[in-house]
Amino acid sequence: MRTLLKFLCIFALVVGLSSCGNEDEEFENIDFKVTGIELHDVSVNNHTHVGTLLAEGGTITFEAKGKNKDSGFVSEVSCGSYRWDRSQQQDIQYPQTICNEDWGQVTITSVLPHTTKVVITPNGTGSTREIRVIFGGAYKTSIVYIRQPSI
């Protein structure tokens, strides 16, 4: 009986580990039409982007496009100690402001296509601000870092 139990445990472990190597599970980028800032790719798979905004602030719009446009929803926003993620707010009505802080405001304006507006206030803090917006989830993700120098 112990031999059978050991065999079943080893068999389950082998089957479980063999399923971890699925070649189809690769990270894919979400493409956007972006206005208000110029973004640069900083990762090998092009799913991390960085842009610098003027110290005076401005408005940035992200409109998802391409084959992964259905994954262009906002899943997380963070700046300093502030953090919002999609699990905090399941029932989103459009348009809806999901964050309204001293540094700015993030509004989801539509879902077909996924469109997000980020309004950033002037930075008078004396240090550079970094706002991170994550779009999508799982293997279809884009991360955007918006850097803003101080006035």
Buried (B, 14 or more C-beta within 10 A) or exposed (E): EEEEEEEEEEEEEEEEEEEEEEEEEEBBBBBBEBEBBEBEEEEEEEBBBBBBBEBEBBBBBBBBBEEBBBBBBBBBBBBEEEEBEBEEEEEEEEEEEBBEBEBBBBBBBEBEBBBBBBBBBBBEBEEEBEBBBBBBEEEBBBBBBBBBEEE
